Amino acid sequence: MADTLQFDLVSPERMLASVAASEVQIPGAEGDFTAMPGHAPFISTLRPGIVTAVTTQGEMKYVVTGGFAEVGAEAISLLAERGIPTDEMTQPTYDAMLADLRKAAGEASGDDADHAGKLVNDMVMVGQQLGLSTTAA
């Protein structure tokens, strides 16, 4: 078994990562999980959170607002709705992401409203983890 797997993270704006990683921590919709070489194949949806890839250069961290993960024994591909490296996250960028989620939650109804509210709460937690204000948006 290899010591690393190929990790690719893509958003509509750009390719965020394409590196060899020993593990990738992913905010799955059904709960956080860590994928490593030899992982059983599966597909998951993403929730707002921080993706962490452990590479030979250290940890690489990215904020995602949702999307999909395809996990295999030798590769992980994440297709993010929106994604940005944590070191590029600014308060205005975070405010815009949170405002978009809050707007969608305000327009949702029924079970969709419950789900949208959870996504807002997840994004608030991301802001808190990054030391950003979560009240402005």
KOLGU-111219 format. One record per residue: x, y, z of N, C-alpha, C, O, CB in turn. Coordinates in pm, whole numbers, padded with zeros to 5 digits, always signed. Atoms other than C-alpha are relative to their C-alpha. Glycine has a CB too. Layout:
REM residues N
XYZXYZXYZXYZXYZ...
END
This chain:
REM residues 137
+00084-00119+00000+00000+00000+00000+00088+00125+00000+00190+00130+00070-00096+00000+00122-00074-00126+00007+00123+00348-00085-00017+00080+00129-00114+00061+00203-00047+00084-00121+00006-00085-00119+00197+00602+00188-00085+00125-00023-00124+00191+00073+00140+00040+00042+00077-00119+00032+00006+00878+00007-00108-00033-00102-00107-00138-00165+00092+00112-00052+00100+00008+00106-00294+00931-00215-00007+00137-00066+00034+00237-00008-00139-00043+00056+00014-00125+00074-00368+01196-00475-00120+00076+00055-00230+00020+00064-00015-00027-00152+00108-00085-00050-00576+01483-00334-00020+00117-00094+00072+00195-00119+00030+00050+00144+00036-00111+00087-00753+01721-00569-00121+00072+00059-00220+00008+00096-00030-00049-00145+00111-00084-00047-00976+02009-00456-00024+00107-00105+00064+00186-00137+00031+00064+00139+00035-00091+00107-01158+02208-00722-00125+00078+00039-00220+00022+00095-00023-00076-00133+00120-00083-00015-01402+02499-00697-00032+00054-00139+00050+00041-00230+00022+00118+00105+00030-00056+00132-01580+02669-00987+00101+00107-00046+00121+00126-00166-00138+00060+00000-00093-00107+00034-01323+02950-00972+00139-00050-00037+00206+00009-00123+00012+00094+00115-00139+00042+00021-01000+02747-00966+00028-00137+00062-00049-00189+00143+00095+00103+00056-00054+00120-00063-00805+02435-00882+00071+00047+00127+00166+00124+00121+00099-00078-00097-00057-00043-00127-00723+02477-00514+00117-00087+00044+00213-00038+00104-00106+00000+00107-00107+00091-00042-00506+02170-00458+00008-00119-00094-00094-00168-00143-00021-00047+00146-00027+00125+00070-00351+01882-00644+00134-00049+00052+00240-00018-00004+00001+00018-00158-00122+00040-00072-00100+01716-00411-00013-00144+00049-00122-00201+00054+00027+00094+00119-00003+00129-00068+00004+01386-00258-00022+00026+00149+00043+00113+00207+00135-00077-00026+00032-00020-00141-00141+01357+00093-00001-00135+00072-00038-00237+00014-00136+00072+00018+00006+00123-00081-00108+01102+00372-00137-00016+00065-00177-00127+00100+00110+00001+00107+00138+00005-00051-00454+01192+00504-00070+00131-00034-00007+00235-00048-00003-00025+00153+00081-00118+00027-00737+01432+00430-00122-00006+00093-00198-00102+00092-00043+00007-00152+00114-00012-00091-00989+01544+00693-00108+00080-00073-00082+00189-00122+00041+00068+00137+00105-00053+00085-01323+01620+00529-00128+00023+00080-00170-00065+00155-00027-00094-00118+00128-00025-00068-01643+01786+00661-00116-00059-00082-00175+00010-00165-00021+00152+00022+00109+00066+00071-01898+01535+00532-00135+00041+00054-00147+00079+00171+00016-00151+00008+00135-00037-00041-02269+01606+00543-00052-00088+00114-00131-00043+00196-00096-00007-00118+00044+00092-00106-02320+01301+00767+00099-00006+00116+00083-00086+00208-00018-00139-00058-00101-00004-00105-02018+01384+00983+00139+00010-00058+00162-00030-00173-00011-00123+00089-00138-00013+00045-01649+01459+00957+00062-00138-00014+00030-00230+00061+00082+00088+00098-00071+00126+00017-01425+01181+00829+00141+00029-00050+00168+00135-00105-00075-00094-00097-00137-00009+00048-01059+01123+00751+00024-00112-00099-00001-00229-00070+00102-00008+00118-00032+00098+00103-00955+00950+00430+00151-00015-00007+00225+00083-00003-00059+00042-00138-00141+00032+00008-00618+00778+00404+00022-00100-00113-00075-00156-00165+00053-00056+00135-00025+00100+00105-00445+00555+00147-00065-00133+00036-00059-00178+00150+00151-00018-00022+00066+00128-00022-00638+00231+00105-00144+00012+00046-00208-00089+00073+00076-00079+00098+00136-00021-00047-00970+00387+00208-00100-00068-00093-00079-00073-00214-00031+00149+00011+00107+00060+00081-01284+00208+00090-00064+00109-00086-00086+00220-00038-00107-00069+00091+00060-00100+00089-01438+00388-00210-00141+00038+00044-00220-00048+00083-00003-00053-00143+00136-00049-00022-01746+00603-00150-00011+00144-00044+00089+00210-00072-00040-00014+00148+00028-00138+00036-01908+00934-00237-00078+00063+00114-00165-00002+00173-00079+00010-00135+00068-00072-00107-02024+01194+00015-00028+00144-00044+00044+00199-00127+00084-00001+00129+00019-00143+00016-02174+01539+00011+00079+00070+00111+00108+00012+00215-00153+00040+00005-00074-00082-00097-01986+01816+00192-00093+00100+00065-00193+00141+00007+00118+00072-00069+00067-00109-00069-02112+02063+00447+00103+00110+00020+00222+00085+00003-00062-00046+00137-00099-00104-00027-01952+02399+00529+00096-00045+00110+00056-00095+00215-00071+00131+00042-00101+00042-00096-01627+02331+00708+00139+00022-00053+00158+00087-00156-00018-00145+00037-00140-00013+00037-01251+02312+00689+00053-00136-00042+00044-00233+00033+00083+00059+00118-00066+00119+00052-01076+02052+00475+00148+00014+00034+00208+00119+00010-00022-00017-00157-00142-00001-00035-00727+01962+00601+00070-00116-00068+00033-00232-00048+00020-00007+00154-00080+00102+00065-00477+01775+00386+00139-00001+00065+00203+00103+00077+00011+00027-00154-00133+00015-00059-00161+01642+00551+00094-00046-00111+00078-00154-00168-00001-00103+00122-00095+00027+00108+00127+01654+00303+00142+00003+00056+00162+00032+00174-00015+00103-00116-00139-00007-00045+00506+01634+00319+00042+00143+00030+00139+00166+00102+00094-00061-00107-00028-00142-00027+00503+02018+00321-00075+00051+00123-00062+00168+00158-00036+00085-00121+00078-00041-00116+00273+02025+00625-00149-00005-00030-00191-00063-00130+00040+00139+00045+00145-00001+00019-00099+02083+00662-00042+00111-00095+00008+00224-00088-00071+00016+00135+00061-00097+00089-00294+02257+00390-00148+00003+00038-00213-00101+00043+00021-00036-00154+00138-00012-00047-00634+02394+00501-00080+00089-00094-00032+00189-00145-00004+00057+00142+00090-00070+00091-00930+02512+00296-00139+00008+00060-00185-00088+00122-00006-00069-00138+00140-00014-00038-01276+02647+00377-00083-00039-00122-00058+00007-00233-00033+00146+00049+00096+00035+00105-01555+02488+00171-00140+00028+00053-00165+00019+00173+00015-00149-00044+00138-00027-00041-01925+02577+00174-00092-00117-00031-00209-00116+00009-00053+00124-00068+00078+00117+00038-02047+02244+00037+00060-00061-00124+00163-00014-00172-00148+00037-00023-00048+00065+00120-02002+02014-00260-00005-00150+00013-00090-00204+00083+00141+00045-00032-00004+00146+00004-01909+01652-00318+00142-00049+00019+00238+00017-00021-00059-00052-00131-00129+00066-00016-01625+01418-00222-00010-00139-00061-00104-00214-00034+00041-00009+00150-00012+00136+00051-01525+01109-00418+00129-00056+00058+00238-00008+00028+00000-00004-00158-00114+00057-00072-01296+00895-00205+00029-00138-00057-00062-00219-00077-00028-00008+00152-00044+00130+00045-01096+00601-00333+00125-00042+00074+00176+00032+00158+00025+00000-00150-00118+00052-00069-00804+00388-00220+00126+00077-00036+00220+00083+00044+00018-00147-00034-00121-00069+00045-00554+00593-00422-00019+00148-00028+00078+00218-00057+00051-00066-00121+00024-00142+00033-00723+00932-00475-00126+00050+00067-00219-00025+00095-00012+00018-00152+00116-00071-00053-00965+01184-00328-00022+00121-00087+00070+00199-00111+00020+00040+00152+00036-00118+00077-01145+01440-00540-00114+00072+00070-00218+00013+00098-00040-00037-00146+00104-00082-00059-01342+01721-00381-00042+00106-00100+00042+00177-00156+00048+00065+00132+00058-00103+00085-01572+01940-00589-00077+00093+00092-00187+00059+00136-00093-00062-00114+00058-00092-00096-01650+02240-00373-00089+00103-00068-00056+00154-00175+00110+00071+00079+00085-00110+00050-01939+02482-00428+00078+00130+00002+00082+00203-00097-00129+00013+00085-00094-00112-00016-01705+02751-00296+00112-00051+00088+00089-00126+00182-00069+00128+00062-00114+00041-00079-01358+02700-00160+00107+00107-00002+00123+00180-00100+00056-00132-00052-00108-00099-00011-01070+02913-00042+00100-00050+00105+00059-00102+00208-00057+00142+00038-00098+00034-00103-00742+02845+00140-00026+00084+00126-00059+00202+00116+00145+00022-00052+00028-00074-00123-00780+02943+00505+00089+00122+00014+00048+00223+00072+00018-00091+00121-00089-00116-00013-00479+03174+00479-00038+00114-00093+00018+00223-00083+00143-00041-00026+00051-00107+00086-00664+03372+00208-00137+00051+00047-00191+00146-00010-00009-00050-00144+00132-00039-00049-00988+03400+00407+00008+00134+00072+00084+00150+00167-00059-00109+00094+00009-00132-00063-01067+03760+00495-00139+00015+00060-00230-00061+00028+00030+00113-00103+00132-00025-00058-01354+03898+00698-00104+00029-00109-00214-00027-00103+00007+00118+00100+00101-00024+00104-01530+04038+00386-00037-00125-00081-00154-00144-00116+00052+00107-00094+00029+00124+00073-01499+03705+00203-00088-00091+00084-00186-00147+00035+00130-00073-00039+00080+00081-00091-01632+03518+00505-00142+00058+00011-00240-00017+00005+00066-00008+00140+00132-00063-00011-01917+03770+00543-00086-00031-00122-00206-00057-00109+00014+00152+00017+00074+00029+00123-02017+03714+00179-00046-00146-00004-00159-00174-00045+00086+00031-00124+00038+00142-00003-02015+03334+00219-00114-00023+00097-00210-00093+00066+00122-00087+00038+00103+00017-00101-02221+03353+00536-00131+00066-00043-00239+00011-00021+00046+00058+00134+00120-00069+00048-02463+03604+00383-00073-00083-00106-00196-00089-00107+00037+00138-00058+00062+00085+00102-02522+03372+00085-00076-00117+00064-00187-00149+00023+00107-00054-00096+00066+00111-00068-02603+03082+00317-00123+00047+00077-00226-00021+00078+00098-00070+00095+00115-00054-00074-02830+03299+00533-00114+00036-00095-00231+00015-00062+00041+00123+00082+00102-00033+00099-03014+03423+00223-00072-00125-00046-00195-00128-00052+00063+00072-00121+00061+00126+00042-03071+03066+00103-00087-00058+00110-00193-00114+00083+00109-00102-00040+00080+00051-00112-03194+02970+00450-00130+00079+00014-00234+00021+00044+00080+00008+00132+00119-00083-00010-03437+03262+00452-00102-00029-00109-00222-00007-00091+00038+00144-00006+00089+00029+00112-03581+03153+00116-00051-00144+00002-00140-00178-00075+00072+00026-00130+00038+00141-00006-03615+02784+00210-00123-00020+00087-00156+00064+00171+00117-00085+00052+00116+00033-00082-03922+02618+00358+00002-00148+00035+00068-00229-00031-00131+00038-00072+00012+00140-00041-04006+02295+00538+00133-00061+00040+00214+00001+00108-00060-00081-00110-00124+00071-00030-03728+02037+00562+00121+00071-00058+00230+00067-00001-00007-00143-00053-00110-00075+00061-03516+02248+00329+00045+00113+00091+00165+00143+00097-00042+00055-00137-00035-00108-00092-03529+02532+00582+00083-00053+00116+00178+00012+00159-00127+00070+00052-00078+00060-00108-03404+02302+00858+00143-00029-00046+00240+00000+00024-00067-00130+00050-00132+00033+00056-03119+02182+00637+00081+00128-00022+00199+00134+00014-00013-00078-00132-00069-00127+00027-03031+02539+00531+00046+00065+00130+00155+00123+00135-00092+00095-00078-00039-00055-00130-03028+02651+00894+00122-00071+00057+00207-00007+00120-00116-00011+00098-00117+00075-00046-02780+02374+00977+00126+00043-00076+00234+00052-00018-00023-00151-00017-00115-00046+00078-02555+02491+00693+00050+00135+00050+00171+00158+00056-00037+00009-00148-00038-00130-00057-02560+02845+00837+00077-00023+00129+00182+00038+00151-00125+00089+00025-00068+00028-00127-02467+02707+01180+00140-00057-00023+00234-00022+00049-00082-00096+00084-00133+00055+00031-02181+02508+01026+00096+00111-00042+00213+00112-00003-00011-00106-00111-00087-00109+00047-02048+02823+00855+00035+00093+00116+00147+00145+00120-00069+00079-00113-00031-00079-00119-02072+03016+01183+00114-00066+00078+00205+00001+00126-00126+00017+00092-00107+00074-00070-01856+02744+01342+00134+00017-00072+00238+00029-00006-00036-00150+00010-00123-00023+00076-01600+02785+01061+00057+00137+00036+00177+00149+00062-00028-00009-00154-00046-00134-00036-01581+03157+01134+00061+00004+00139+00164+00068+00160-00115+00098-00007-00053+00003-00136-01531+03089+01503+00136-00070+00004+00227-00025+00074-00098-00071+00094-00128+00071+00004-01252+02838+01427+00110+00089-00057+00226+00079-00016-00012-00127-00084-00100-00088+00064-01078+03101+01212+00018+00132+00072+00101+00214+00031-00039+00026-00142-00013-00124-00075-01124+03380+01467-00064+00119-00069-00022+00233-00048+00144+00029+00025+00069-00107+00071-01358+03581+01243-00130+00036+00070-00186-00045+00144-00028-00041-00146+00128-00042-00055-01663+03781+01346-00110-00071-00075-00107-00079-00198-00018+00156-00008+00112+00074+00062-01981+03584+01281-00131+00078+00007-00237+00024-00023-00017-00137+00069+00123-00078-00019-02228+03866+01347-00024+00102-00110-00138+00149-00124+00005+00070+00133+00014-00108+00097-02167+04112+01062-00087-00036-00120-00159+00049-00173+00136+00042-00048+00075+00038+00123-02324+03912+00776-00147-00017+00027-00223-00049-00064+00056-00129-00058
END
